[in-house]
Amino acid sequence: MTQRQGKYAQIEGQIRRIVGLNRNCKIALAFRLLKPDAQERAIAWMNEKLGKTYPHEVLTSFGNWGGALDTSQPLPFSGAWTDTKTDRAGSTGKACAYPVLHVKVAVNGDVKFCSCVDYDSVEENIIGSVLNDSLLDIYNGIEARKRWREGLSMCEGCTHYRSPAILGENVGLLNSVITHLGV
């Protein structure tokens, strides 16, 4: 996001908008940063840009969503590639557990089926728009149902894949999503 023309300002503006519009929801932020002082930088950013510190997670590991990144080169500073030898690897492109647990609404209102991939807004991943429908209608709609049945080709080989079966195997999953899914 930081290297794309105009995207940082757009995303920062939308985060401020969400915070400003929020009435009854808990807001949590996730930061993926490379430098060793990532935690301090995240807190300083929230205080400066949002006026307070929100519940947050700071991660310095990076996955290879859909094979979009070259993991043969080391990351700078404290960044590290996600270990692909774990059970997260090996997606066949079928839908995983992430869409059950996360929602991704792009700055233009597009709702994405997969919340952890889609650098270039691939049409296959768009299931609706909050400008036209409610999230409830989008997630119960034809496009979402199609993705659950067919999956996404862009997810093949994703290092963050988790079988939806994990939802039934782990009673406490929703209490600690980051621990179980490695978001």
Secondary structure by P-SEA (a helix, b strand, c coil): cccccaaaaaaaaaaaaaaaacccbbbbbbbbbcccaaaaaaaaaaaacccccccccccccccccccccccccccccccccccccccccccccccccccccbbbbcccccccccccccccccccccccccccccaaaaaacaaaaaaaacccccccccccccccccccccccccccccccccc
